[in-house]
Amino acid sequence: MRLLHDQVGIVCFDEYKQIILQKYSCSRTAFTGLPSLLLLYACPLRN
């Protein structure tokens, strides 16, 4: 949020909250380590 404020000048994030949360959830991957464990989340590496 600080980066958006510094670079773009956004002050009110209420309108962008849903978009930010959607992009954040899409940027992670979920996988199972063992069937008895919960899902593990990881961020894919970007070049």
PyMOL commands that set and color helices and strands:
alter all, ss='L'
color gray80, all
select helices_A, chain A and resi 2-7+17-26
alter helices_A, ss='H'
color red, helices_A
select strands_A, chain A and resi 29-32+39-42
alter strands_A, ss='S'
color yellow, strands_A
deselect
rebuild
show_as cartoon
